[in-house]
Amino acid sequence: MVTLRLSTTSGVSAYLQIAKQVRHAIQLGLLEPGDQLPTVKEAVATLAINPNTVLKAYQLLEHQGLVEGRQGQGTFVIATIDGPSPLQQASLRRGLDKWLRSAYAAGLDTEGIVAVFETALDAADEEQIA
């Protein structure tokens, strides 16, 4: 099961944060078809938010074809997201962890790291499009 968290400073609505976390967990192989998401009641208790916020996130994921609500049972993952294998992702994560340690050691704070990363990601995306 995935543990949901919300950031009050991100500027991103709560339902989108929830949907993104579930999507990432599916992409990373942490959630697989058949796995159950936290119930709305559990998510509301953990996150202290309105049940409609959780329902909206789950409906978005359902619309994307990733989960399915089952009356009286809960919401379940029904699809995977194509991408690297969990082993490849673990290797990529180790490389990113190493890069993050060196970025902090060089004196970058979180905001600086995000700026460097987003700039590099934008440039990589432009190369993929061209």
FIKOL-86015 format. One record per residue (C-alpha): x, z, y. Coordinates in steps of 0.02 Angstrom, whole numbers, padded with zeros to 5 digits, always signed. Example, Ala and Ser with C-alpha at 12.3 -4.5 7.8 and 13.67 -1.06 7.14 Angstrom:
// FIKOL-86015
+00615+00390-00225;+00684+00357-00053;
// end
This chain:
// FIKOL-86015
+00000+00000+00000;+00057-00039+00176;+00069+00095+00311;-00004+00034+00474;+00067+00087+00643;+00019+00046+00821;+00123+00032+00978;+00037+00083+01138;+00174+00004+01243;+00184-00169+01164;+00045-00247+01267;-00025-00323+01107;-00203-00276+01058;-00221-00156+00913;-00314-00278+00800;-00176-00408+00821;-00043-00277+00783;-00134-00230+00622;-00157-00412+00570;+00027-00450+00606;+00087-00301+00504;-00019-00351+00354;+00036-00533+00371;+00219-00479+00376;+00195-00367+00224;+00121-00516+00129;+00262-00630+00187;+00395-00504+00133;+00313-00479-00036;+00268-00298+00001;+00086-00344-00025;+00036-00465-00163;-00128-00540-00221;-00236-00402-00294;-00163-00265-00183;-00289-00167-00081;-00269-00140+00106;-00305+00032+00177;-00492+00057+00191;-00566+00051+00365;-00595+00238+00352;-00413+00271+00304;-00348+00159+00443;-00461+00242+00572;-00402+00414+00517;-00218+00364+00521;-00221+00264+00683;-00357+00357+00779;-00444+00195+00831;-00618+00122+00828;-00674+00056+00657;-00721-00110+00739;-00537-00137+00783;-00488-00126+00600;-00634-00235+00549;-00583-00366+00677;-00405-00370+00608;-00466-00385+00430;-00589-00522+00479;-00446-00619+00561;-00343-00605+00402;-00494-00658+00300;-00519-00808+00413;-00335-00852+00382;-00370-00849+00195;-00254-00703+00159;-00375-00564+00115;-00552-00544+00050;-00675-00404+00084;-00771-00345-00068;-00932-00252-00036;-00911-00068-00079;-00733-00091-00143;-00624-00131+00008;-00513-00272+00067;-00391-00356-00051;-00247-00478-00032;-00293-00645-00110;-00150-00760-00056;+00036-00767-00026;+00134-00846+00116;+00267-00973+00072;+00444-00927+00117;+00608-00865+00047;+00608-00759-00110;+00615-00570-00091;+00797-00576-00145;+00839-00703-00010;+00742-00602+00118;+00839-00445+00071;+01001-00539+00099;+00941-00602+00268;+00888-00425+00314;+01060-00356+00273;+01137-00488+00387;+01015-00442+00525;+01051-00257+00502;+01237-00292+00520;+01205-00395+00677;+01097-00256+00751;+01232-00125+00720;+01360-00234+00809;+01238-00267+00953;+01210-00081+00978;+01397-00049+00964;+01426-00180+01099;+01312-00080+01214;+01149-00175+01205;+00990-00072+01210;+00828-00122+01124;+00770-00227+01272;+00937-00319+01277;+00933-00351+01091;+00756-00419+01103;+00811-00532+01247;+00959-00602+01149;+00854-00623+00991;+00706-00707+01078;+00822-00826+01172;+00909-00874+01011;+00743-00892+00920;+00672-01003+01057;+00828-01113+01050;+00816-01125+00860;+00632-01169+00871;+00672-01310+00995;+00804-01377+00875;+00677-01376+00733;+00554-01475+00839;+00680-01603+00901;
// end
